[in-house]
Amino acid sequence: MEPIRNTIERVIQNWQVKHRNEEGLYEDFLKRFLTKQEQRHIRSLSLKDSPRPCAQGRGSQLILNIDSSAWLYLLNLKKRQLLKNLKQILKSNNEEAVNEIILRLDTNYETKKQIKG
């Protein structure tokens, strides 16, 4: 029987590898479909399970934190096309579906920016 310590370490390592691979896929996607200027205004991204089921079953939400309200508005205009492109890429890679892209204003970034400036 394997000691619990080894089991926990193995589970954590597998989770970290999977998590890094998922984040890399989404970062590559953003680099492919957004301009460098648009990319600079995305402060962070995260992925979470969707509380609402979609037509294909359960999916995920891709959450992007944006640094300013002007860029939040501009990226919101592209959101529908981004989601369509993302679904195509995920389908070709046999990954779990993302049924929603959520754009949020990163208020912490605005506060830090004001203090520094």
N, C-alpha and C positions, 0 to 999 in steps of 0.2 A: 504494500500500500504506500502511495506517495504521501510524503508529509504535506500538511496543509500550507505551509509556507511556500513550498515549491509550486503548488497548485495556484495559489494567489498570485505569485510572481508571473507565472505563465499566462494567466488570464489577463493581467494588467498589461503585459507586453503585447499580447495579441490585440487588445483593445487600442493601445497606442498606435500600433502599426496601421490598423484599419482606419482610425481617426485621422492620422496624417495623410493617408491615401485619399480619403474623402475630401479633406480640405484642399489638397493639391488639385484634385479634379475641378473643384469649384473655382479655385484661383486661376487655373488655366482657362476655364470657361470665361471668366471675367476679362482676362487678358486678350482673349480672342474676339470678344464681342463689344468691348468698351474701348474708347480711346484712352490714351495715356492720361490725358487731362481728367477724364471721368474717373479713372482708376485711382488717381491721387486723392479724390474726395471720399473714397470708401475707407472708413477707419477700421472696420472689422467685419467679419462675417461669421455666422454660426448656423447650425442646422439643428432643427428640433422636430420631433414628431408632431404631426398636425392633429389638433383636437377634433377636427371635422373630417370625416371620411370623404374621399372624392369618388368619382364614378368608377375608377379602376381599383378601388379599395383604399386602404390607408396609405397616406403619403407623408411627405415631410414639408417643412417650411424652410426656405432659405432666407435668413434675416441679414440684411446689410445695414450697417450703421453709417450714416452719411454726416459729413462735418458741417454742412450749412443748409439752410432752408432753400436757397436758390438752387443748389445742386440736387437737393431732395426732389424739388419740383421737376427739374429737367430729367432726372433719372426715372421719375414716375411716368413720364411720357413714353419712355422706352420699355417700361416694365412688361407689357403684354408680349412684345416681340422677344425680349430676353427670356421669358418663361417658355415661349414656344421653342426657341433654339435650345434651351437647357433640356427640355423634355426629349427632344430629338437626340441630343448627345447622350443622355442617360439611357435612353432606350437602346442605342447602338452599343453601349458599354455594359448592358444588362445590369444596371444599377437600379436601386429603388427610386420610384418616381418622386419628384418634387411637384406638389400641386399648387404652391403659392410662393411668391417672392414678396417679402415684407421689407419695406424701406423705412428706416427710423432715423430721426434726427438725433445725433449723438450730442446731447446737451453737455456732457462732461468735457468733450473736446472744446466746445464753445467757451466754457468757463475757463479752461486752461489757457486758451488762446487769449482771452481778455486779460488774464493775470500777467502773462508774459509780455503782452503788447502794451 
